[in-house]
Amino acid sequence: MRFEIYTDYAIRALRLLHVNNGKVMTIMEIALAIDTTSPIFGKIAGKLRRAGMLKTIKGQKGGFVLGRPANEISIYDVYICMEGELRLNKCLETGELCEHGKRVDCKVHGMVYGLQEEMIEKMSSVSIADIV
């Protein structure tokens, strides 16, 4: 499992806004700082804004600030916003069962489920404020 590049950019952008202590930053400033383009960050910003992680400031000196405190935004929150639910295996998807998962004694299903839960717990325990 690895983060998609958009998730990486989202984490970096939120961290940047946190480090800048409430300074309003434009799409172009953020995109340049996290090494992407304005159109790509614009798509990311839209998702983060809808999830309440970014707040839009309108006007001539407008841009973005954090939508809530950095210590209230977990890495898992960002992951969910950008990629949806974490599922390490098809048998862990909602409503999905592989042929092996139909057996009560499937050790692989239990092991993968345990790993997934540990990853979610760890990602939920790390906030944007923690990665300064």
C-alpha positions as CSV (number, residue, x, y, z in Angstrom):
1,M,0.0,0.0,0.0
2,R,1.2,3.5,-0.8
3,F,-0.4,6.9,-0.8
4,E,-1.5,8.2,-4.2
5,I,0.4,11.4,-5.2
6,Y,-2.6,13.6,-4.6
7,T,-2.8,12.4,-1.0
8,D,0.9,13.2,-0.6
9,Y,0.4,16.7,-2.0
10,A,-2.7,17.2,0.3
11,I,-0.7,16.3,3.4
12,R,2.2,18.6,2.3
13,A,-0.2,21.5,1.6
14,L,-2.0,21.1,5.0
15,R,1.4,21.0,6.8
16,L,2.6,24.1,4.9
17,L,-0.5,26.0,5.9
18,H,-0.1,24.9,9.5
19,V,3.6,26.0,9.6
20,N,2.6,29.4,8.1
21,N,0.4,30.1,11.2
22,G,-2.8,31.2,9.5
23,K,-1.2,33.2,6.7
24,V,-3.5,33.2,3.7
25,M,-1.8,31.4,0.7
26,T,-2.9,31.3,-2.9
27,I,-3.2,28.2,-5.0
28,M,-0.1,29.2,-6.9
29,E,2.0,29.7,-3.7
30,I,0.9,26.4,-2.3
31,A,1.4,24.5,-5.6
32,L,4.9,25.9,-6.0
33,A,5.8,25.1,-2.4
34,I,4.7,21.5,-2.7
35,D,6.1,21.0,-6.2
36,T,3.0,20.6,-8.3
37,T,0.9,22.7,-10.6
38,S,-1.9,25.1,-9.8
39,P,-4.6,23.0,-11.7
40,I,-3.6,19.8,-9.8
41,F,-3.6,21.6,-6.5
42,G,-6.9,23.2,-7.4
43,K,-8.5,19.8,-7.6
44,I,-6.9,18.7,-4.3
45,A,-8.0,22.0,-2.6
46,G,-11.6,21.4,-3.7
47,K,-11.7,18.0,-2.0
48,L,-10.0,19.4,1.2
49,R,-12.4,22.3,1.3
50,R,-15.5,20.1,1.0
51,A,-14.1,18.0,3.8
52,G,-13.6,21.1,6.0
53,M,-9.8,20.9,6.1
54,L,-9.3,24.0,4.0
55,K,-11.1,27.3,4.3
56,T,-11.4,29.7,1.3
57,I,-10.7,33.4,1.9
58,K,-12.3,35.5,-0.8
59,G,-11.1,38.8,-2.2
60,Q,-8.0,40.3,-3.7
61,K,-5.7,39.0,-1.0
62,G,-7.6,35.7,-0.9
63,G,-6.5,32.1,-0.9
64,F,-6.6,29.3,1.6
65,V,-6.1,28.7,5.4
66,L,-6.7,25.6,7.4
67,G,-10.4,24.9,7.9
68,R,-9.8,23.5,11.4
69,P,-6.8,23.2,13.8
70,A,-3.9,21.0,12.5
71,N,-4.1,18.9,15.6
72,E,-7.7,17.9,14.6
73,I,-6.7,16.7,11.1
74,S,-5.3,13.2,11.1
75,I,-3.4,11.6,8.3
76,Y,-6.3,9.1,8.1
77,D,-8.7,12.0,7.6
78,V,-6.7,13.2,4.6
79,Y,-6.4,9.7,3.3
80,I,-10.2,9.2,3.4
81,C,-10.8,12.6,1.8
82,M,-8.4,11.9,-1.1
83,E,-8.7,8.1,-1.6
84,G,-11.8,6.8,0.2
85,E,-11.8,3.9,2.7
86,L,-8.6,2.0,3.3
87,R,-9.0,-1.6,2.1
88,L,-5.8,-3.7,2.0
89,N,-7.6,-6.6,0.3
90,K,-10.7,-7.1,-1.8
91,C,-12.3,-9.3,0.9
92,L,-12.3,-6.3,3.2
93,E,-14.3,-4.1,0.9
94,T,-17.9,-3.5,1.9
95,G,-20.1,-6.3,0.7
96,E,-17.2,-8.2,-0.9
97,L,-16.0,-11.7,0.0
98,C,-13.4,-13.7,-1.8
99,E,-13.9,-17.5,-2.1
100,H,-11.6,-18.0,0.9
101,G,-13.5,-15.4,3.0
102,K,-16.7,-17.6,2.8
103,R,-15.0,-20.0,5.1
104,V,-15.2,-19.2,8.8
105,D,-11.6,-20.3,9.4
106,C,-9.9,-18.1,6.8
107,K,-6.6,-17.1,8.6
108,V,-5.5,-14.8,5.7
109,H,-8.7,-12.7,6.0
110,G,-8.2,-12.3,9.8
111,M,-4.5,-11.4,9.4
112,V,-5.1,-8.8,6.7
113,Y,-8.0,-7.3,8.6
114,G,-5.8,-7.0,11.7
115,L,-3.1,-5.2,9.6
116,Q,-5.7,-2.9,8.2
117,E,-7.0,-2.0,11.6
118,E,-3.5,-1.3,12.9
119,M,-2.8,1.0,9.9
120,I,-6.0,2.9,10.4
121,E,-5.3,3.3,14.1
122,K,-1.7,4.5,13.5
123,M,-2.8,6.9,10.7
124,S,-5.6,8.2,12.9
125,S,-3.2,8.9,15.7
126,V,-0.9,11.2,13.7
127,S,-2.1,14.7,13.0
128,I,-0.9,17.4,10.6
129,A,0.5,19.2,13.7
130,D,2.6,16.1,14.5
131,I,4.6,16.3,11.3
132,V,6.1,19.8,11.7
